[in-house]
């Protein structure tokens, strides 16, 4: 299959630079690799989004089941200070 693509000057310059570097034999190879990387990136993004959605659902399920408590920053700070003092004393 043959396909002609118009690129803005900046992208054309970048494609030519990649070919000139010797990493790629032609502009077509540069574009093919860019598309492979783009598809890989989209796959990773999709997996990350699915994980995030599952984490949110787990949090909502924990809240519905009563497995969460209000965040008490003062208690967290006090515990941290207690542990720091214990380490300093040791």
N, C-alpha and C positions, 0 to 999 in steps of 0.2 A: 504494500500500500504506500502510496506517495501522498504527502500532505505538505503544502506550503503554509508557513506560519509567519505572520508579521510580528516583529518584536520592537518595542521602543528602543531607541539608541543605547540606553544604559544596559538593558538586558542583552542586546546584540553584542555589545562590547564585552560583557562578562562571558558570554558563550565563546566568543573568539579568544578571549584570554585563556579559558580552560583548554581549548584545542591547542593554542600556542604553547601551553605549559608542557604538552606531551602526555598529559594524563588521559586524553581522549583523542581518538583518531579523526573525529568529525563532529560537526555541530549536532548531527542526529544522535550520536552517542551521548553527548552532554544532555540533550533534551530527554532521551530515554532514561538516563540515570536520575535526572531531576524528577521525572514522573514516578519512578520507582520509590524514591525517597519520600515524595509527597504522599503516595499511597501508604507507605509504611507509617508515616507520621499520623495520617488519618486513622489508621488501625490502632495505634497507641492511644490517640486521643479518645477513640471510641471505648477502648478498654478502661481507660481512666475514668471516663464519665460513667460507665456501668458500675465500676467500683464505688464511686462517689454516691451514686443513687442507692446502691445496696447499703452503704454505711448510713445514709440518711434514713432509709427505711428501718434499719436496725435501731437507730436512735429513737425513732418514733414508736417502734414496738416496745422498746424499753420504757419509754414514758407512759405509754398506755398500760403497761404491766406494773407500773409503780416502782420500777427499778432505778429511778433517778432521785436525786435530792438537790435542793438549792445549793449553789456554790457559795461557800463561806470563805472568802478571801482572808479574813482575819485569822481563822483557824489554820489555814494553809501557811500563812506567814509565821504564826506562832510555832507550828510544827517544824518549819524550816529553821527558825532561830534556835529551837531546842536541839535539833540535830547538829547544827553548826557549833553550838556551845559544847555539846558532848564530844565532838571531834577535837575541838581546841583543847579540851581538858585531858584528852587521852594522850 
